[in-house]
Amino acid sequence: MTVRINNIKGDIRFLGHDFKITEGIVDFVNPNRATPFLDIIAKMTTKPLGGGGDEEYKIELKIYGPADDVEFSLTSSPALDTSDIISLLTLGVTSD
């Protein structure tokens, strides 16, 4: 038997920021283990600190994989490298 939980809603706190879950699925696909497979997308908007101007960055956090070995990825619009997204979230600045 497999179980799927769809339409998960709520927030995820990641690197000190609240991301709103926009898509979320939790699958229990292995009947011999209670470890779910996660497929979650969460989003937030932020601006650089200081002289960042009016530019806003839309950050998307994707969390996927088995819960005991989960992976994540970060993307942004306008596009930034992952290291710049992490810098923006942790320090409030990018390399630009």
Secondary structure as GFF3:
##gff-version 3
##sequence-region A 1 96
A	DSSP	beta_strand	3	5	.	.	.	ID=ss1
A	DSSP	beta_strand	11	14	.	.	.	ID=ss2
A	DSSP	beta_strand	17	28	.	.	.	ID=ss3
A	DSSP	beta_strand	37	46	.	.	.	ID=ss4
A	DSSP	beta_strand	57	66	.	.	.	ID=ss5
A	DSSP	three_ten_helix	67	69	.	.	.	ID=ss6
A	DSSP	beta_strand	71	77	.	.	.	ID=ss7
A	DSSP	alpha_helix	82	91	.	.	.	ID=ss8
###
